[in-house]
């Protein structure tokens, strides 16, 4: 049996951030991180764009690399079978037992596949699934992508030399992040690369390798989630030479699948019937319809779960089980959230929560006073859609505002899309597409709750240096 003061389940961004935080805060304590994959996700090159908005690189490295930077962290590769919170044991599938004083569950999430056991369905979550996607794309002429989140959006843009049918249940693309106006702004980028723009582009924030190792059990087990810009150095090229076509099927969902051998005069290996009545043939289907927390190993312990399947955690990220914490995609925040913060299962929050959980666990062991981190005051996220920088701040889509708010909009075709959300004269959120240089101003205005009634008309005037208003 192995023992440690702190045990972390999960080798993704949340788990590794937690381990690194604990290693720094408690260098005299033993730490064990259990990773299902032979590699772990490590954050580097952190760049603070504003006080709260951060960009970073994610590098997938062999598990020994974490021990090099954090000498008191021991990484075990294995699959967790169950947890006994009474004895404080973690049982692995290889019959190994790990005893903990404090446990943090950072096991992430797994794809919510539309059909779980169909060979024609591919879900995208970890680097193993990306390898499978590459293999299939390389031999494909036509693919159907179902879903309207970040992964689906990235795939539609990055797949080349293949016909793409994008099936979404909403009336506009990327509805989880942008409004119909921004969707229209991106329209020309949906249907192909902008003239003069490289399809490959630079590798912005992610470098990773794909392991050739296969799970010993042969079972379907996902590794750590992909980090930001996972697609930038992945070749997603089909067999149609310099010929990409994108068709979007709006306001519909998958009704059923038909294997090709069930269709008379079949042309494709699989056919999808949509709720709009269309039947579409393709080589395979990408299911990008979201994720569900990957916590099956702890469900039988009586831990309290949220309606979305995540482990309910309080403001210290502690679960209903004593000395059991959770961070990242595995947890659901159940405290009274700050006015401008939302939980969305993204890599930025996984990093924040992992580091924060480390502080909470350290202070608990040391019996030290602990305060909530300022990162939970404002939702911030930076990513890229269709090759353009996208910054989301606060209630960026008017969440929780009961559709009673004002929108200030500035659009320069092909260059920028700026949307500011105000209620009662105060900024509540922002969507910034392109190199707007407005991130810091918007962040400060949201946090400071300034009354902008008298200057609202000038906020987006490109001829004014609006920062002068707030010096």
C-alpha positions in Angstrom: 0.0 0.0 0.0 1.2 3.5 -0.9 0.4 6.5 1.4 0.5 10.2 0.9 -0.8 13.3 2.7 -2.3 14.5 -0.6 -3.7 12.2 -3.4 -4.9 13.6 -6.7 -6.9 11.7 -9.2 -6.4 12.9 -12.8 -3.4 14.0 -14.9 -5.2 16.8 -16.8 -4.8 20.5 -16.3 -6.7 20.6 -13.0 -4.9 17.7 -11.5 -1.4 18.8 -12.5 -2.1 22.4 -11.4 -3.3 21.0 -8.0 -0.1 18.9 -7.7 2.2 21.8 -8.6 0.4 24.1 -6.1 0.6 21.5 -3.3 4.3 20.9 -4.1 5.0 24.6 -3.7 2.9 25.2 -0.6 3.7 21.9 1.2 7.2 20.9 0.1 7.5 18.8 3.3 4.4 16.7 2.5 4.0 13.6 0.3 1.9 13.9 -2.8 0.6 11.2 -5.2 -1.0 12.0 -8.5 -2.8 9.1 -10.3 -3.0 9.5 -14.1 -4.9 7.2 -16.4 -2.6 8.2 -19.2 1.2 7.8 -19.5 1.4 11.5 -20.1 0.2 14.6 -18.1 -0.9 18.1 -19.1 1.6 20.8 -17.8 0.9 24.5 -18.0 3.8 26.8 -19.0 4.4 30.3 -20.5 1.6 31.9 -18.5 0.9 35.3 -19.9 -1.3 37.7 -18.0 -3.3 39.8 -20.6 -5.0 41.6 -17.8 -5.2 41.2 -14.0 -7.6 38.2 -14.4 -7.4 37.2 -18.1 -4.6 34.7 -18.7 -3.2 32.8 -21.7 -0.9 29.8 -21.3 0.7 26.9 -23.1 -0.3 23.3 -22.4 2.4 20.7 -23.0 1.7 17.0 -22.8 4.7 15.3 -21.3 5.7 12.0 -19.9 4.7 11.5 -16.3 8.3 11.7 -15.1 8.5 15.3 -16.1 6.2 16.4 -13.3 8.5 14.7 -10.7 11.4 16.7 -12.1 9.8 20.0 -11.3 8.0 18.8 -8.2 10.3 16.4 -6.3 7.7 15.5 -3.7 5.1 14.4 -6.3 4.9 10.8 -7.2 2.9 10.0 -10.3 1.3 6.6 -10.7 -0.2 5.5 -14.0 -3.4 3.5 -13.5 -7.1 3.5 -13.5 -9.1 4.2 -10.4 -11.7 1.5 -9.6 -13.2 2.9 -6.4 -12.8 5.2 -3.4 -13.5 4.3 0.2 -13.9 7.6 2.1 -14.2 5.9 5.5 -10.9 4.2 5.3 -9.5 6.9 3.0 -8.4 4.4 0.4 -8.2 4.7 -3.4 -8.4 1.3 -5.1 -6.8 1.0 -8.6 -7.7 -1.6 -11.2 -4.3 -3.3 -10.8 -5.3 -4.1 -7.2 -3.0 -1.4 -5.8 -4.2 0.7 -2.9 -3.4 4.3 -2.2 -4.1 5.8 1.2 -4.7 9.5 1.6 -5.2 12.2 4.2 -6.7 14.7 1.7 -8.1 13.6 -1.7 -8.8 15.8 -4.8 -10.8 14.4 -7.7 -9.7 16.0 -11.0 -10.8 13.2 -13.2 -12.3 15.5 -15.8 -15.1 14.6 -18.1 -15.9 12.3 -21.0 -17.7 12.9 -24.3 -21.5 12.6 -24.2 -21.7 10.5 -27.3 -25.0 10.4 -29.2 -24.5 6.6 -29.7 -22.0 5.0 -27.3 -21.4 1.7 -29.2 -21.4 2.6 -32.9 -18.2 2.2 -34.9 -19.1 5.1 -37.1 -19.2 7.6 -34.2 -16.0 9.4 -33.0 -16.0 11.5 -29.8 -13.2 14.1 -29.2 -11.9 14.5 -25.7 -8.3 13.4 -25.3 -5.2 12.8 -27.5 -6.1 9.2 -28.2 -9.4 10.3 -29.7 -7.6 12.9 -31.8 -5.4 10.2 -33.2 -8.5 8.2 -34.2 -10.0 11.3 -35.8 -6.8 11.9 -37.8 -6.9 8.3 -39.1 -10.5 8.6 -40.2 -10.2 12.0 -41.7 -7.3 10.9 -43.8 -9.5 8.4 -45.7 -12.7 10.4 -45.8 -14.6 12.5 -48.4 -17.5 13.5 -46.1 -18.0 13.8 -42.4 -21.0 14.9 -40.3 -20.3 16.9 -37.2 -23.0 17.0 -34.6 -22.7 19.7 -31.8 -22.4 23.4 -31.5 -19.7 24.0 -28.8 -16.1 24.9 -28.9 -14.8 21.6 -30.3 -17.3 21.4 -33.1 -16.5 25.0 -34.0 -12.8 24.3 -34.1 -13.2 21.2 -36.2 -15.4 22.8 -38.8 -12.7 25.4 -39.4 -9.7 23.1 -39.3 -10.8 20.1 -41.4 -9.6 20.4 -44.9 -10.1 18.6 -48.2 -13.3 17.0 -46.9 -17.0 17.8 -47.2 -18.4 18.8 -43.8 -22.0 18.8 -42.8 -22.5 20.6 -39.5 -25.6 19.7 -37.6 -26.6 22.1 -34.8 -29.7 22.4 -32.7 -29.6 26.2 -32.5 -30.4 28.9 -35.0 -26.8 30.1 -35.2 -23.3 28.7 -34.8 -21.4 28.5 -31.6 -24.4 29.5 -29.6 -22.8 28.6 -26.2 -20.3 31.4 -26.7 -21.5 34.0 -29.2 -24.7 35.6 -30.3 -26.3 35.7 -33.8 -24.4 38.9 -34.6 -21.0 37.4 -33.9 -22.1 34.2 -35.8 -22.8 36.3 -38.8 -19.5 38.1 -38.4 -17.7 34.7 -38.6 -19.8 33.5 -41.6 -17.2 33.9 -44.3 -14.7 32.0 -42.2 -17.1 29.0 -41.7 -17.1 28.2 -45.4 -13.4 28.3 -46.0 -10.1 29.9 -45.2 -9.8 33.7 -45.7 -7.7 34.6 -48.7 -4.0 34.6 -47.8 -4.6 33.0 -44.5 -2.7 29.7 -43.7 -4.9 26.7 -42.8 -2.2 25.5 -40.6 -1.4 28.7 -38.6 1.0 28.9 -35.8 0.9 26.6 -32.8 -0.4 29.1 -30.2 -0.8 27.5 -26.9 -0.6 23.7 -27.1 2.1 21.2 -28.0 1.5 17.6 -27.4 2.5 14.1 -28.4 0.2 11.2 -29.0 1.3 8.0 -27.2 1.1 4.7 -29.0 0.4 2.9 -25.8 -3.0 1.1 -25.5 -5.0 0.7 -22.3 -4.0 -2.7 -20.9 -7.6 -3.5 -20.2 -8.7 -2.7 -23.7 -11.6 -0.8 -22.3 -12.9 2.6 -23.4 -11.2 4.9 -20.9 -10.5 8.5 -21.6 -7.3 10.3 -20.6 -6.9 13.9 -19.7 -8.9 16.5 -21.6 -7.4 18.4 -24.5 -6.0 21.8 -23.7 -6.3 25.1 -25.7 -5.7 25.1 -29.4 -5.3 21.4 -29.4 -6.1 21.3 -33.2 -3.4 23.7 -34.4 -0.7 21.1 -35.0 -3.0 18.3 -35.9 -3.3 17.4 -39.7 -7.1 17.1 -40.3 -6.9 16.6 -44.1 -9.2 14.4 -46.1 -8.9 12.9 -49.6 -10.5 15.7 -51.7 -7.7 17.7 -53.1 -8.1 21.4 -52.3 -11.9 20.9 -52.1 -13.7 21.8 -48.9 -17.4 22.3 -48.6 -19.3 23.2 -45.5 -23.1 22.8 -45.1 -24.9 23.8 -41.9 -28.1 22.2 -40.9 -29.7 24.6 -38.4 -32.3 23.9 -35.7 -32.2 20.1 -36.0 -30.7 17.1 -34.3 -29.9 13.5 -35.1 -33.0 11.3 -35.2 -31.4 8.0 -36.0 -28.5 6.2 -37.8 -28.6 3.8 -40.7 -25.6 1.6 -41.5 -24.8 1.7 -45.2 -25.8 -2.0 -45.7 -29.4 -1.1 -44.8 -29.7 1.5 -47.6 -30.5 0.5 -51.1 -27.9 1.7 -53.6 -25.7 2.7 -50.8 -22.9 5.2 -51.4 -21.7 5.8 -47.9 -20.7 3.6 -44.9 -23.3 5.3 -42.6 -26.4 7.5 -43.0 -27.9 10.0 -40.6 -31.6 11.0 -40.5 -32.1 14.4 -39.0 -35.2 15.8 -37.3 -35.7 18.1 -40.3 -36.3 15.1 -42.4 -33.0 15.0 -44.3 -31.0 11.8 -44.7 -27.3 12.4 -45.2 -24.6 9.8 -46.0 -21.0 10.2 -44.8 -17.9 8.3 -44.0 -18.2 8.8 -40.2 -19.8 11.1 -37.6 -18.1 13.3 -35.0 -20.1 13.6 -31.8 -19.3 16.9 -30.2 -22.4 17.3 -28.1 -20.7 18.1 -24.8 -19.3 16.2 -21.9 -20.3 14.6 -18.6 -18.2 14.4 -15.5 -16.1 11.2 -15.4 -16.6 10.2 -11.8 -18.1 6.7 -11.9 -15.5 5.4 -9.4 -17.0 7.5 -6.6 -20.7 7.5 -7.2 -21.3 4.5 -4.8 -19.8 6.4 -1.9 -22.9 8.6 -1.3 -21.2 11.8 -2.4 -23.6 14.5 -3.3 -23.9 15.1 -7.0 -25.4 18.0 -8.9 -28.1 17.7 -11.6 -25.4 17.8 -14.3 -23.6 14.8 -12.8 -20.7 16.7 -11.3 -19.6 16.4 -7.7 -21.1 19.2 -5.6 -18.5 21.3 -4.0 -18.6 24.2 -1.5 -16.6 27.5 -1.8 -13.5 25.6 -0.7 -14.0 23.0 -3.4 -14.7 20.4 -0.7 -17.4 17.7 -1.4 -20.0 16.3 0.9 -17.4 13.7 1.9 -15.0 14.8 4.5 -11.5 15.5 3.2 -12.6 14.8 -0.4 -12.2 17.8 -2.8 -12.9 18.1 -6.5 -11.7 20.5 -9.2 -12.2 21.1 -12.9 -14.7 19.3 -15.0 -15.4 16.7 -12.3 -17.0 19.2 -10.0 -20.1 21.5 -9.9 -19.9 24.7 -7.9 -22.8 24.9 -5.4 -22.1 28.0 -3.5 -23.7 31.5 -4.1 -21.7 32.6 -7.2 -20.4 36.1 -7.6 -22.5 38.3 -9.9 -20.2 38.1 -12.9 -18.8 34.6 -12.5 -20.1 31.5 -14.3 -18.9 27.9 -14.2 -18.2 26.6 -17.7 -16.1 23.5 -18.1 -13.1 25.1 -19.8 -9.3 24.6 -19.4 -8.9 28.1 -17.9 -11.2 27.2 -15.0 -9.6 23.8 -14.7 -6.3 25.5 -14.1 -7.8 28.0 -11.6 -9.7 25.4 -9.7 -6.7 23.0 -9.5 -4.5 25.7 -8.0 -7.3 26.9 -5.7 -8.0 23.4 -4.4 -4.3 23.0 -3.6 -4.5 26.1 -1.3 -7.7 24.8 0.3 -6.2 21.4 1.1 -2.9 22.9 2.3 -4.7 25.3 4.7 -6.9 22.5 6.0 -3.9 20.3 6.9 -2.1 23.3 8.4 -5.3 24.6 10.2 -4.7 28.0 8.6 -7.4 30.5 7.7 -8.4 30.4 4.1 -10.1 33.0 1.8 -11.8 32.5 -1.5 -9.7 33.4 -4.5 -10.4 36.5 -6.6 -10.6 34.5 -9.8 -14.2 33.6 -8.8 -15.2 37.2 -9.0 -15.2 37.5 -12.8 -15.6 34.9 -15.6 -12.7 35.3 -18.1 -11.8 33.2 -21.1 -9.6 33.7 -24.1 -9.7 31.3 -27.1 -9.9 31.4 -30.9 -12.7 30.8 -33.3 -12.1 30.4 -37.0 -8.5 31.7 -36.6 -9.5 34.9 -34.6 -8.8 35.7 -31.0 -11.9 35.7 -28.8 -12.2 37.1 -25.3 -15.2 36.5 -23.1 -15.7 38.5 -19.9 -18.4 38.4 -17.2 -22.0 37.7 -18.4 -20.8 37.7 -22.0 -24.1 36.4 -23.4 -26.4 38.3 -20.9 -26.7 35.2 -18.6 -28.8 35.8 -15.5 -29.9 39.3 -16.7 -33.5 38.2 -17.6 -33.2 39.7 -21.1 -33.3 43.2 -19.7 -30.0 44.8 -20.8 -28.5 47.1 -23.3 -26.0 46.1 -26.0 -23.3 48.3 -27.4 -21.9 47.0 -30.7 -18.9 47.8 -32.9 -18.2 45.6 -36.0 -15.4 46.0 -38.6 -15.9 43.3 -41.2 -13.1 40.7 -41.2 -11.3 42.5 -38.4 -13.2 42.9 -35.1 -16.5 42.3 -33.4 -17.0 44.1 -30.1 -20.1 43.6 -27.9 -20.5 45.2 -24.5 -23.5 44.4 -22.2 -24.8 47.0 -19.9 -27.6 47.0 -17.3 -28.6 50.0 -15.4 -25.7 51.9 -16.8 -23.1 49.4 -15.6 -21.1 46.9 -17.7 -22.0 43.3 -17.1 -20.1 41.4 -19.8 -18.2 41.6 -23.1 -17.4 39.7 -26.2 -14.2 40.8 -28.0 -13.3 39.2 -31.3 -10.0 40.2 -33.0 -7.2 42.4 -31.7 -9.4 45.0 -30.0 -7.1 45.9 -27.0 -10.2 46.5 -24.9 -9.8 43.6 -22.5 -8.3 45.5 -19.6 -10.7 48.4 -19.9 -13.7 46.0 -20.0 -12.5 44.0 -17.1 -11.9 47.0 -14.9 -15.3 48.5 -15.7 -17.1 45.2 -14.9 -15.2 44.8 -11.6 -15.5 48.4 -10.5 -19.2 48.7 -11.2 -18.8 52.2 -12.6 -21.9 54.0 -13.7 -21.3 54.5 -17.5 -24.5 56.3 -18.3 -22.8 59.5 -19.3 -20.1 57.9 -21.4 -21.9 54.9 -22.9 -22.2 56.6 -26.3 -18.4 57.1 -26.4 -17.3 53.7 -25.2 -16.8 52.2 -28.6 -15.9 55.3 -30.6 -12.7 54.2 -32.4 -11.6 57.8 -32.7 -11.3 58.3 -28.9 -8.8 56.9 -26.5 -11.5 55.6 -24.1 -8.9 54.8 -21.4 -8.6 58.5 -20.7 -12.0 58.5 -19.2 -10.9 56.2 -16.5 -7.3 57.3 -15.7 
